[in-house]
Amino acid sequence: MSNKNTLEFAQQLDAEDPLKEYADKFHFPKIKGEKAIYFTGNSLGLQPKNAKEYVDEIMTDWAELAVEGHFQAEKPWWDYHERFAEKLSKVVGAKPSEVTVMNTLTVNLHLMMVSFYRPSGKRYKIICEEKAFPSDQYMISSQVRVHGLDPKDAIVELKKREGEQHLRTEDVVQKIKEVGEECALVLIGGVNYYSGQVLDMKTITKAGKDVGAFVGWDLAHAAGNVELRLHDWEVDFAAWCSYKYMNSGPGNASGCFIHEKYHGRKDIPRFEGWWGHNKERRFVMEPEFQPEPDANAWQISNAPILAMAPYLASLELFEEVGMPALIKKRNKIVSYLEFILQETAQEVQADFEIITPEDQAERGTQLSVFLHGQGKELFNYLMDNGVITDWREPNVIRLAPAPFYCSYEDMYRFGQVLKSYFV
Ligand SMILES: *Cc1c(COP(=O)(O)O)cnc(C)c1O
C-alpha cells in the first residue's frame, strides 16, 4: 500500500494502529490551548498518566510509615531498585541479573569505566566516536587524565568519511584492528544522538573483543527505541538514561548493564557502597564488603525512591506492549514521516536533506533533517503552530515520533504546518 499525504489516509493508519489507545495513557503539553504534536521524545519522553499514582504511593507510605517504609511498604524501599530488572532486561536484551538501576547516565558510565577502563602497559587507548555527546567527551577525557594519560594520545576518534553523514561499520572495525593491542576500551553511543544512526553494535562489539578490549555502549538514544541483545552480543557493559524514550521523567535514574561473566569476579575493581553489599547482611553493618552476586554489586547508595517511581510506572507500559510491537509501529510511522517530508519538500521546492540512514536496520525513531537555507525562524514557527521539535545549530531539526504516543495524523498535520511556512 503506498502512502498518501491526506488526512483520511493518516486517520486510516491510526484506525489500524494496534497501539492507538496508548496516546491516551500519556499527558501531552499544550500550545495555545491545543494538544501539541510532540517530536522530542528522544529528549524528554512524555509523562505516563500512571506515574502520579506511583509517586503518590510513595508519598503516602512515607507519611504513614516513615522509616518503616523501608520494609513495611507495599513496595518496600530497601529493595525497590530490584523491581526494575525483570522488565528492563526485556527492553535491552539481557538477563535480569545483568541489569540494575541507579544514579544517572554519565555517573554510571564513569563507574563502569572504573571497572572496565584500566590502562596498563601499552594497552591504554579508548576508541570513541567523533563529536560524541559532550558529556561523553568530558567523561572520557577526564577518565584518561585521572590515569595520568594524555587525552590527545589515548583517545582515538572514529571519523566519518569526507562528505558522508554516517559511520561505516567496516571503517569502525578497521580502526579497531589498527589500534589492536593498544586498545583498552571501545565506548560509543549505540544510536548517534545527532544523526539518529544506529550502529551495528553486534559486529563492533565482536571486533573490540577480538583485539582483547572491553566494549561498552552508551544507550541514551537506544534504550526503548531499538532492538538490543546486550547479553548475546557479549557487550561488557552499557548504560542509558531513562528520561528519553523510556518516559521516566526529567533527570531520572539510569539503567546499567554488566555482563554476567563479570559478576562475582574479584579481579574487576569497582567503586563500592552499602547498597551493593549482600542484601541479607546490608544492615548488619559489617566492615568488609560482600558484593551482591549480580549487577547490583555496582549499587552504591540507597535508592532515590520518589524519583524512581515514575520509571517503574513507565516500565509497566513497556511490559504491556513489548519492544517488538513498538518497533513495528516505529518503522511504519517513521517511514510515513519520511514520506510527508519528501512530499512537502517537493510541493514547496525546499531542500530538506534527511541525514538519518534510509535503511530501517540503521535507524530508530529519529529523523534528523538538514534544512538547507532555513534558519531558526522555521523552528520557532513550528513551535508557535503546535509542533515541538528539537533544533541543533546550524540548521538541523530532529524529529522523533515516539511510537507509544505519536499518531499518523500528527505526521500529516506536521506536514501541513511545515508547508504553511513556505506558502
Ligand atoms: C542524553 C545523553 C546523555 C545525558 O547524560 P546525563 O548524565 O543523563 O545528563 C549522555 N550521553 C548521551 C549520548 C546522551 O544522548
The ligand as a Tripos MOL2 file, in Angstrom:
@<TRIPOS>MOLECULE
LIG
   15    15     1     0     0
SMALL
NO_CHARGES

@<TRIPOS>ATOM
      1 C1         21.1780   12.4090   26.7890 C.3       1 LIG1
      2 C2         22.5660   11.8900   26.7590 C.ar      1 LIG1
      3 C3         23.3770   11.9560   27.8950 C.ar      1 LIG1
      4 C4         22.8970   12.6210   29.1500 C.3       1 LIG1
      5 O1         23.6560   12.3090   30.2610 O.3       1 LIG1
      6 P1         23.1050   12.5430   31.7430 P.3       1 LIG1
      7 O2         24.1810   12.0470   32.5830 O.co2     1 LIG1
      8 O3         21.8130   11.8030   31.8730 O.co2     1 LIG1
      9 O4         22.8620   14.0200   31.9130 O.co2     1 LIG1
     10 C5         24.6500   11.3840   27.8030 C.ar      1 LIG1
     11 N1         25.0910   10.8020   26.6640 N.ar      1 LIG1
     12 C6         24.3190   10.7540   25.5410 C.ar      1 LIG1
     13 C7         24.8310   10.0950   24.3060 C.3       1 LIG1
     14 C8         23.0430   11.3110   25.5500 C.ar      1 LIG1
     15 O5         22.2910   11.2730   24.4560 O.3       1 LIG1
@<TRIPOS>BOND
     1     1     2 1
     2     2     3 ar
     3     2    14 ar
     4     3     4 1
     5     3    10 ar
     6     4     5 1
     7     5     6 1
     8     6     7 2
     9     6     8 1
    10     6     9 1
    11    10    11 ar
    12    11    12 ar
    13    12    13 1
    14    12    14 ar
    15    14    15 1
@<TRIPOS>SUBSTRUCTURE
     1 LIG1         1 GROUP 0 **** ****
